[in-house]
Amino acid sequence: MKQPQIVDASEVKKRPRKAPATRMIESLPPGLFTARDVSEMFEVNIETIRRLARKKNSDGSDAFVAPSKAAKTGELIIWVYTPADVEELAEYFGKKIPKMKGVK
């Protein structure tokens, strides 16, 4: 491994950088939603949405299709939800489909 060059901190120009996951989320095409977006739509805790994504039926099959998509760059993976996924969760929650940003 190459040894790093040590310099005074005052010589380093500080540039605020967004985390790779943040940049990926901001670049998602319209109509795709993160677990956080979906939790806000249904006004539930994000852990509820994550738990439903892992939920299994008694036969071991997935209880939900959602999330049906994933955004992937290298080893970074972000699970994303489509409008159809949101419809599936709306049925589970017994609510009408919330107005979704990015979808007409």
C-alpha positions in Angstrom: 0.0 0.0 0.0 1.3 3.4 -0.9 2.1 5.6 2.1 -0.1 8.7 2.4 1.4 12.2 2.1 1.0 14.1 5.4 0.3 17.8 5.0 -1.0 20.6 7.2 -4.8 20.6 7.5 -4.8 24.3 6.4 -3.4 23.2 3.0 -6.3 20.9 2.3 -9.3 22.5 0.5 -12.4 21.2 2.2 -15.2 20.4 -0.1 -18.5 19.1 1.3 -19.4 15.8 -0.3 -22.5 13.8 -0.2 -22.4 10.2 0.7 -22.5 7.8 -2.3 -25.9 6.5 -1.1 -27.3 10.0 -1.0 -26.1 10.8 -4.5 -27.6 7.5 -5.7 -31.0 8.2 -4.1 -31.0 11.7 -5.6 -30.4 10.3 -9.0 -33.3 7.8 -9.0 -35.7 8.2 -11.9 -39.2 9.6 -11.2 -41.6 6.9 -10.1 -39.2 5.0 -7.9 -39.2 5.4 -4.2 -37.0 4.5 -1.2 -38.2 2.7 1.9 -38.1 6.1 3.6 -40.3 7.6 0.9 -42.8 4.8 1.3 -42.8 5.0 5.1 -43.6 8.7 4.8 -46.4 8.0 2.3 -48.1 5.6 4.7 -47.1 7.6 7.9 -45.4 4.5 9.4 -42.0 3.9 10.8 -39.4 3.0 8.2 -38.6 -0.2 10.1 -42.2 -1.3 9.4 -41.5 -1.0 5.7 -38.2 -2.8 6.0 -39.8 -5.6 8.1 -42.6 -6.1 5.5 -39.9 -6.4 2.7 -38.4 -9.4 4.7 -41.8 -11.0 5.7 -42.3 -14.6 4.7 -45.5 -16.7 4.3 -45.8 -20.0 6.2 -44.4 -21.9 3.2 -41.2 -19.7 3.2 -42.2 -17.6 0.1 -42.0 -13.8 0.2 -45.2 -12.3 1.5 -44.8 -9.2 -0.7 -43.3 -8.5 -4.1 -42.2 -5.1 -2.7 -39.6 -3.9 -3.1 -39.5 -5.2 -6.7 -36.5 -3.2 -7.9 -33.0 -2.3 -6.7 -30.5 0.4 -7.6 -27.0 -1.0 -7.7 -23.6 0.6 -8.1 -20.6 -1.6 -7.2 -21.4 -3.1 -3.9 -23.9 -0.4 -2.9 -27.5 -1.6 -3.2 -30.6 0.5 -2.5 -33.9 -1.3 -2.6 -36.5 0.8 -4.5 -40.3 0.6 -4.7 -42.4 1.1 -7.9 -46.0 2.5 -8.0 -47.2 -1.2 -8.2 -45.3 -1.9 -5.0 -46.9 1.0 -3.3 -50.3 -0.3 -4.4 -49.5 -3.7 -2.9 -48.6 -2.0 0.5 -51.7 0.2 0.3 -53.8 -2.9 0.2 -52.0 -4.4 3.1 -52.4 -1.2 5.2 -56.0 -1.0 4.2 -55.5 2.6 2.9 -56.1 4.3 -0.4 -53.0 4.8 -2.5 -51.3 8.0 -1.3 -50.4 10.7 -3.7 -46.9 9.9 -4.9 -44.3 12.5 -5.7 -42.8 12.0 -9.2 -46.0 10.1 -10.5 -48.9 11.8 -12.2 
